[in-house]
Amino acid sequence: MTMNLLLAIAGMVVVTYGIRLSFLVFGHRLVFPPLLQRALHYVPAAVLTALIVPMALAPQGQIDLSAANAYLPGTLAAATVAFFSRQTLPAILLGFAVYGVWRWLF
């Protein structure tokens, strides 16, 4: 590893854990307005969507809506199960299963 890469990793560690530690240390004094509290409820779903949708639509850097793109049916299956059942583990397992079968078929 180069020194620049090690410094970048160390910087990310400091920033990530610094932010998390600040909420643990000072969190009891923070009072968020009710609107912000309701909005923060949707942050995990929004972040997950922002990570998964581009990967499913453009796994090689370009939009791929062909049948060979196994990420699409896996993602759609997992999202459907998660939406209707609100269960994370079955959604993940079904998503991986559909992805694997689709790759095997195509």
C-alpha positions in Angstrom: 0.0 0.0 0.0 1.1 3.5 -0.7 1.4 6.1 2.0 -1.4 8.2 0.4 -3.8 5.2 0.6 -2.9 4.6 4.2 -3.4 8.2 5.1 -6.8 8.2 3.3 -7.9 5.2 5.2 -6.7 6.6 8.5 -8.5 9.9 7.7 -11.7 8.0 7.0 -11.4 6.1 10.3 -10.9 9.3 12.3 -13.8 11.1 10.6 -16.2 8.1 10.8 -15.6 7.3 14.4 -15.2 10.9 15.5 -18.7 11.6 14.2 -20.1 8.5 15.9 -18.3 9.2 19.1 -19.6 12.8 19.2 -23.2 11.5 19.2 -22.5 9.1 22.0 -20.8 11.7 24.1 -23.0 14.7 23.4 -26.2 12.9 22.2 -28.1 13.2 25.4 -28.0 17.0 25.1 -29.2 17.1 21.5 -32.9 17.8 20.9 -34.0 17.6 17.3 -37.2 19.3 16.2 -40.1 16.9 15.6 -40.0 17.4 11.8 -36.3 16.4 11.7 -37.0 13.4 14.0 -39.6 12.2 11.5 -37.3 12.8 8.5 -34.4 10.9 10.1 -36.6 7.8 10.2 -36.2 7.6 6.4 -32.5 8.1 6.2 -31.5 4.4 6.2 -33.9 3.5 3.4 -32.8 6.5 1.4 -29.1 5.7 1.8 -29.7 2.0 0.9 -31.6 3.0 -2.2 -28.9 5.4 -3.2 -26.3 2.6 -3.0 -28.3 -0.3 -4.5 -30.2 1.3 -7.4 -27.1 2.5 -9.3 -25.4 -0.8 -8.8 -28.5 -2.7 -10.1 -29.1 -0.5 -13.1 -25.4 0.0 -14.1 -23.2 -2.7 -12.8 -20.4 -2.1 -15.3 -20.7 1.7 -15.3 -23.3 1.9 -18.0 -27.1 1.3 -17.8 -27.8 -2.3 -18.5 -31.5 -3.3 -18.7 -30.8 -6.6 -20.6 -31.7 -10.0 -19.4 -28.0 -10.7 -18.7 -28.0 -8.2 -15.8 -28.7 -10.5 -12.9 -28.7 -7.6 -10.4 -32.1 -6.3 -11.6 -34.3 -9.4 -10.8 -32.4 -10.0 -7.6 -32.9 -6.4 -6.5 -36.6 -6.4 -7.5 -37.2 -9.6 -5.7 -35.5 -8.4 -2.5 -37.3 -5.0 -2.7 -40.7 -6.7 -3.2 -40.3 -9.0 -0.2 -38.9 -6.2 2.0 -41.8 -3.9 1.0 -44.6 -6.4 1.7 -43.2 -8.3 4.6 -40.9 -5.7 6.3 -38.5 -8.5 7.0 -34.8 -8.0 6.2 -33.4 -11.5 6.3 -35.9 -13.1 3.9 -35.5 -10.2 1.5 -31.7 -10.6 1.5 -31.9 -14.3 1.1 -34.4 -14.2 -1.7 -32.5 -11.5 -3.5 -29.3 -13.5 -3.4 -31.2 -16.7 -4.5 -32.8 -14.9 -7.4 -29.5 -13.3 -8.4 -27.7 -16.7 -8.3 -30.4 -18.5 -10.3 -30.5 -15.7 -12.8 -26.7 -15.8 -13.3 -26.9 -19.5 -13.7 -29.6 -19.3 -16.3 -28.1 -16.5 -18.4 
